[in-house]
């Protein structure tokens, strides 16, 4: 029909016939079965992810509370250790002064801790010395370890004396070594001590939960010294600044080998 032409009702019915029964049925069926906007599999994934996220958030909240309590405990322990070290230091000075005042001598207790450094390589090492160095875990030149001093360990140090330098470390040396060059043995791997959780996981059953506990156990040679020392990987030190005097000669003869008592601290400073 032309524009502006008004179509009569009878003609309109002939031009636009009513929909057949099959078309009506299909339309009704599509209305009844409405296709979902999101697939069922995606909905399940979303629900599972939401459940996982809720669980993780809950776990993180619990861990955060526990870490806050643990930090306070670690701080308290470090404070107690600092007080203990200070008391021991002041006690030594007081006893020495009292002895001097009475025209006497104060003989301090024999040291219980030694730090041993290997200063020579592998050439011409006899089997007995090689075995002792293996037992001390000194397999490379300029490796260092802490050793508990007793009759057996002193005899071992005497056997390997031409190949090692050793002495009695102070608190500063122990702390600097562990903080700067401390690595732990975790699943037979050399892992850096970057957080207290690593120490707690390995030594928590012995009451050592942080690096200050580890330093205290090593320095005071506590009852769990063996476990703490075995946890520490042998220290890989640098070659000493300014070089060495003569590694084939004993320290008392102007060389580097053997026992140098508290002078080991000076050597540690040049190698750490």
C-alpha positions in Angstrom: 0.0 0.0 0.0 1.0 3.6 -0.7 2.1 6.0 2.0 -0.8 7.7 3.8 -3.1 4.8 2.7 -5.2 3.4 5.6 -5.6 -0.3 5.4 -9.1 -1.7 6.2 -9.3 -4.4 8.9 -10.3 -7.2 6.4 -7.3 -6.4 4.2 -5.0 -6.1 7.2 -5.9 -9.7 8.2 -5.1 -10.9 4.7 -1.8 -9.0 4.6 -0.6 -10.0 8.1 -2.0 -13.5 8.9 -2.2 -14.6 12.6 0.7 -16.8 13.8 0.2 -20.6 13.4 0.0 -23.0 16.3 3.6 -24.3 16.0 5.1 -20.8 16.2 3.0 -20.0 19.3 4.2 -23.2 20.9 7.8 -22.5 20.2 7.5 -19.0 21.6 5.8 -20.3 24.8 8.5 -23.0 25.2 11.4 -20.4 24.9 9.7 -18.2 27.6 9.3 -21.2 29.9 13.0 -22.4 29.4 14.9 -19.2 29.8 18.6 -19.6 29.1 20.7 -18.5 32.2 22.9 -15.5 31.7 26.0 -17.2 33.4 26.9 -20.9 32.7 26.5 -23.4 35.5 30.2 -24.3 35.5 31.3 -20.7 36.0 28.8 -20.3 38.9 30.3 -23.3 40.6 33.8 -21.9 40.1 32.8 -18.6 41.6 31.3 -20.2 44.6 34.4 -22.4 45.2 36.7 -19.3 44.8 34.5 -17.3 47.3 34.7 -20.2 49.8 38.5 -20.5 49.4 38.9 -16.7 49.8 36.8 -16.7 53.0 38.9 -19.5 54.5 42.2 -17.8 53.5 41.1 -14.5 55.0 40.1 -16.3 58.3 43.5 -18.1 58.4 45.4 -14.9 57.7 43.6 -13.1 60.5 44.5 -15.9 63.0 48.1 -15.9 61.8 48.3 -12.1 62.2 47.1 -12.3 65.8 49.6 -15.1 66.5 52.4 -13.2 64.9 51.6 -10.1 67.1 51.8 -12.2 70.2 55.0 -13.9 69.0 56.7 -10.6 68.3 56.1 -9.4 71.8 57.5 -12.7 73.1 60.6 -12.4 70.9 61.2 -8.8 72.1 60.9 -9.9 75.7 63.4 -12.7 75.2 65.9 -10.4 73.5 65.5 -7.9 76.4 66.2 -10.7 78.9 69.3 -11.9 76.9 70.7 -8.3 76.8 70.3 -8.0 80.5 71.9 -11.4 81.1 75.0 -10.5 78.9 75.3 -7.2 80.7 75.2 -8.8 84.1 77.9 -11.4 83.2 80.1 -8.7 81.8 79.8 -6.5 84.9 80.3 -9.5 87.2 83.7 -10.3 85.5 84.8 -6.7 86.0 83.6 -6.7 89.6 85.4 -9.9 90.5 88.7 -8.8 88.9 88.5 -5.5 90.8 87.8 -7.3 94.1 90.8 -9.6 93.6 93.1 -6.7 92.7 92.0 -4.8 95.8 92.9 -7.8 98.0 96.3 -8.1 96.2 95.2 -11.2 94.5 94.5 -12.5 91.0 91.2 -13.3 89.4 91.3 -16.3 87.0 88.3 -16.3 84.7 86.5 -19.5 83.9 87.9 -21.6 81.0 86.1 -20.7 77.7 83.6 -23.3 76.5 83.1 -22.0 72.9 85.7 -21.8 70.0 85.4 -20.5 66.5 87.6 -22.5 64.0 88.7 -21.3 60.6 90.4 -23.4 58.0 93.3 -21.5 56.5 95.0 -24.0 54.2 93.8 -25.9 51.1 93.7 -29.6 50.3 97.3 -30.2 49.0 99.4 -32.6 51.0 96.8 -33.3 53.8 97.4 -36.5 55.7 94.4 -38.9 56.0 94.1 -38.4 59.8 94.0 -34.6 59.5 91.6 -34.8 56.5 89.2 -36.9 58.6 89.4 -34.5 61.5 88.7 -31.5 59.2 85.7 -33.5 57.7 84.3 -34.1 61.2 84.7 -30.4 62.0 82.8 -29.7 58.7 85.7 -27.7 57.4 85.8 -28.9 53.8 86.9 -25.7 52.1 89.5 -23.0 52.7 88.2 -20.1 54.8 85.2 -22.1 56.1 84.4 -21.4 59.8 82.4 -23.3 62.5 81.6 -23.0 66.2 83.0 -25.8 68.3 82.1 -26.8 71.9 85.4 -27.1 73.8 85.9 -30.4 75.7 88.7 -32.9 76.0 87.8 -34.7 72.7 87.3 -31.5 70.6 90.6 -30.0 71.9 92.5 -33.1 70.9 90.9 -32.9 67.4 91.9 -29.3 67.1 95.5 -30.2 68.1 95.7 -32.8 65.3 94.5 -30.4 62.7 96.3 -27.3 64.2 98.6 -26.6 61.2 95.6 -26.2 58.9 93.3 -24.1 61.2 93.2 -20.9 63.1 91.0 -20.9 66.2 90.2 -18.9 69.3 87.5 -17.8 71.7 84.9 -15.5 70.0 83.1 -12.7 72.0 79.4 -11.9 71.8 79.9 -9.3 69.0 81.7 -11.8 66.8 79.0 -14.5 67.3 76.2 -12.0 66.6 77.9 -10.5 63.5 78.7 -13.9 62.0 75.1 -15.2 62.4 73.4 -12.0 61.3 75.7 -11.4 58.3 76.8 -14.9 57.1 74.3 -17.2 58.8 72.7 -19.8 56.6 70.6 -22.7 57.9 70.5 -26.4 56.8 66.9 -26.9 55.7 66.2 -30.2 53.9 69.9 -30.5 53.2 69.9 -27.2 51.4 71.7 -23.9 52.3 69.0 -21.4 53.0 69.6 -17.8 54.2 68.1 -16.9 57.6 65.8 -14.2 56.3 63.0 -14.7 58.8 62.4 -16.2 62.3 59.8 -18.6 60.9 62.6 -20.7 59.2 64.4 -21.0 62.6 61.2 -21.8 64.5 60.2 -24.5 62.0 63.5 -26.4 62.5 64.4 -25.6 66.1 61.0 -24.7 67.7 60.8 -28.0 69.5 64.0 -27.1 71.4 62.5 -23.7 72.4 64.5 -21.7 69.8 62.1 -19.5 67.9 64.1 -16.6 66.7 67.6 -15.5 65.7 68.3 -14.0 69.2 67.5 -17.4 70.7 70.0 -19.0 68.3 72.7 -16.5 69.2 72.1 -17.0 72.9 72.2 -20.8 72.5 75.5 -20.7 70.6 77.2 -18.1 72.8 76.3 -19.6 76.1 76.8 -23.2 74.9 73.4 -24.2 76.1 71.9 -27.7 76.4 70.7 -27.6 72.8 74.0 -26.3 71.4 74.5 -29.4 69.3 71.2 -29.1 67.4 71.6 -25.3 67.0 75.2 -25.6 65.7 74.2 -28.5 63.3 71.4 -26.3 62.0 73.9 -23.6 61.0 75.7 -24.2 57.7 79.5 -23.7 58.0 80.3 -20.0 57.5 81.9 -19.1 54.1 84.2 -16.3 55.0 86.2 -14.0 52.7 89.9 -14.0 52.5 91.3 -11.7 55.2 91.7 -8.0 54.3 95.4 -7.2 54.2 96.4 -10.8 53.6 97.9 -13.4 56.1 101.3 -13.4 57.7 102.4 -17.0 57.2 99.9 -19.7 57.3 102.5 -22.5 57.6 103.8 -21.1 61.0 102.1 -21.1 64.4 100.5 -17.8 65.7 103.0 -17.6 68.6 105.9 -17.7 66.1 104.4 -14.8 64.1 102.3 -17.0 61.7 98.6 -17.7 61.5 97.9 -21.3 62.4 96.9 -22.6 65.8 95.2 -21.2 68.9 95.1 -17.4 69.1 92.6 -17.1 72.0 90.7 -13.8 72.0 92.7 -12.5 68.9 90.4 -14.6 66.8 87.9 -11.7 67.0 90.3 -9.5 65.1 90.7 -12.1 62.4 86.9 -12.5 62.2 86.5 -8.7 61.6 89.0 -8.9 58.6 87.1 -11.9 57.1 83.5 -11.1 57.8 
